Amino acid sequence: MDLLKHCLPNAEFVSTGFNEKPAFVDRAVDLVLMGPSGEKDQLRIIESLKPYVDALKSCIDRGTHFLLTGNALDAFGMYILDDHKKRHEALGLFDFYATQDLWHRYNGYVLGTFNGFDLVGHKSQFSMLHGDNAKNAFFEVNRGIGINPDSKFEGIHVNNLYATAMIGPILALNPKFTRHLLMEMNVGDINIPFEKELMAAYDVRVSEFKREDIKMIH
């Protein structure tokens, strides 16, 4: 969010609280951002968004840009199975489900390929997704795991919705994807602050993640 505010100094940014109607319900927006949350807050978020499922689906269908990171994508599936095997109905927008294990946090690095360039990031999560996302994955994983340890396909990419379990700052870590996103949004002249420095750090990180002696789980 902070990086986008610097990239788009004249844009309007709207933050939505639990009991507030999201801006996308009543008017067109260019981008919907949703980051990770604690598991209890995640259930509150789902309940807050359930009245607006049709509006969300309309936004996705007509090509509104979305960027979902961390466990935000869990809410868009069919249900969440908590570590007591209790089922919590989610928004039902995509055909997958999430399983939680609060006793075991997965921490790892991710190296993947999207649109001909590398994507790098980190994961720190108590949940895994289950379902067939091979056709609509955000990207294919070269090192690390996809939506679960048995998958090499990470996240969801449908129309202009991008969702990944990677945590941030995904845009700062991946200036090539940041430029790709801004170009897709047709914002005009693109000015990414410190882009040269971000690219230098990105190149180093990609090289490190490609080293065979680097452990992708930590």
FIFIDO-772981 format. One line per 3 residues: number of its first residue (from 0); their letters; for each residue x, y, z of C-alpha. Coordinates in steps of 0.2 Angstrom, whole numbers. Layout:
// residues N
NUM	A	X/Y/Z | ...
This chain:
// residues 218
0	MDL	0/0/0 | 14/12/5 | 23/9/-11
3	LKH	7/11/-22 | 4/28/-13 | 21/34/-19
6	CLP	18/27/-36 | 1/35/-37 | 2/51/-27
9	NAE	-14/58/-35 | -25/42/-32 | -38/40/-19
12	FVS	-35/26/-6 | -50/20/4 | -47/9/20
15	TGF	-62/-2/25 | -67/-6/43 | -76/-22/48
18	NEK	-93/-13/49 | -91/-2/34 | -97/-5/16
21	PAF	-83/-8/4 | -81/6/-9 | -82/-7/-23
24	VDR	-100/-10/-19 | -107/7/-25 | -94/13/-37
27	AVD	-80/7/-49 | -63/5/-41 | -47/1/-49
30	LVL	-39/-10/-37 | -45/-20/-22 | -31/-24/-9
33	MGP	-32/-37/5 | -18/-43/16 | -16/-57/29
36	SGE	-25/-57/45 | -26/-68/61 | -38/-83/60
39	KDQ	-51/-75/71 | -51/-59/62 | -52/-69/46
42	LRI	-69/-76/51 | -75/-58/55 | -69/-52/38
45	IES	-78/-67/29 | -94/-62/38 | -92/-44/34
48	LKP	-90/-48/16 | -104/-61/14 | -117/-47/10
51	YVD	-106/-41/-4 | -102/-58/-13 | -112/-53/-29
54	ALK	-103/-37/-29 | -86/-45/-28 | -90/-58/-41
57	SCI	-96/-44/-53 | -79/-35/-50 | -69/-50/-54
60	DRG	-80/-54/-69 | -78/-36/-76 | -59/-36/-73
63	THF	-57/-25/-58 | -39/-28/-52 | -37/-37/-35
66	LLT	-21/-41/-25 | -24/-54/-11 | -9/-59/-1
69	GNA	-6/-71/14 | -21/-80/20 | -33/-67/12
72	LDA	-36/-80/-2 | -43/-93/10 | -59/-82/12
75	FGM	-63/-83/-6 | -64/-102/-6 | -78/-113/-2
78	YIL	-74/-116/17 | -61/-116/30 | -58/-132/40
81	DDH	-50/-126/57 | -38/-137/67 | -53/-144/77
84	KKR	-60/-150/61 | -74/-137/62 | -80/-131/45
87	HEA	-82/-112/42 | -91/-107/26 | -81/-94/16
90	LGL	-86/-83/2 | -88/-97/-11 | -80/-88/-26
93	FDF	-67/-101/-30 | -68/-120/-30 | -55/-124/-16
96	YAT	-55/-125/3 | -42/-121/16 | -36/-132/31
99	QDL	-28/-124/46 | -15/-131/58 | -12/-118/72
102	WHR	1/-130/80 | 12/-130/64 | 17/-114/55
105	YNG	25/-116/38 | 39/-104/35 | 48/-104/18
108	YVL	54/-95/3 | 46/-95/-14 | 54/-94/-32
111	GTF	42/-94/-47 | 39/-89/-64 | 26/-77/-70
114	NGF	24/-68/-87 | 42/-73/-92 | 50/-66/-76
117	DLV	55/-72/-59 | 44/-69/-44 | 51/-71/-26
120	GHK	43/-70/-9 | 41/-77/8 | 27/-88/16
123	SQF	22/-89/34 | 6/-98/36 | -5/-109/47
126	SML	-16/-114/32 | -15/-123/16 | -26/-123/1
129	HGD	-33/-139/-8 | -41/-140/-25 | -35/-140/-43
132	NAK	-28/-123/-47 | -17/-128/-61 | -27/-119/-75
135	NAF	-29/-103/-65 | -14/-102/-55 | -5/-86/-52
138	FEV	12/-94/-56 | 21/-110/-56 | 33/-113/-42
141	NRG	51/-117/-47 | 57/-118/-28 | 47/-119/-13
144	IGI	28/-125/-12 | 12/-120/-21 | -5/-119/-13
147	NPD	1/-135/-2 | 17/-145/-1 | 11/-157/-15
150	SKF	7/-143/-27 | 19/-133/-39 | 5/-121/-43
153	EGI	4/-105/-32 | -12/-94/-29 | -25/-89/-41
156	HVN	-25/-78/-57 | -42/-75/-64 | -45/-60/-75
159	NLY	-36/-46/-66 | -37/-55/-49 | -20/-60/-42
162	ATA	-19/-70/-26 | -5/-78/-17 | -1/-85/0
165	MIG	16/-75/-1 | 17/-61/12 | 23/-44/8
168	PIL	30/-33/4 | 27/-42/-12 | 27/-26/-23
171	ALN	43/-20/-16 | 51/-37/-18 | 45/-39/-36
174	PKF	47/-22/-45 | 44/-31/-62 | 27/-37/-56
177	TRH	24/-20/-49 | 27/-12/-66 | 16/-26/-74
180	LLM	2/-22/-62 | 2/-3/-65 | 3/-5/-84
183	EMN	-12/-17/-83 | -21/-4/-73 | -17/9/-86
186	VGD	-12/23/-74 | -2/33/-87 | 16/37/-83
189	INI	23/25/-71 | 35/31/-58 | 41/18/-46
192	PFE	51/26/-32 | 69/19/-30 | 66/7/-44
195	KEL	84/5/-48 | 88/1/-30 | 73/-11/-29
198	MAA	78/-20/-45 | 96/-22/-39 | 89/-30/-23
201	YDV	77/-41/-33 | 92/-47/-44 | 102/-52/-29
204	RVS	87/-60/-21 | 83/-70/-37 | 101/-76/-38
207	EFK	101/-81/-20 | 84/-91/-21 | 91/-100/-36
210	RED	106/-107/-27 | 105/-125/-23 | 112/-123/-6
213	IKM	99/-111/0 | 85/-120/10 | 68/-115/5
216	IH	60/-120/21 | 66/-111/37
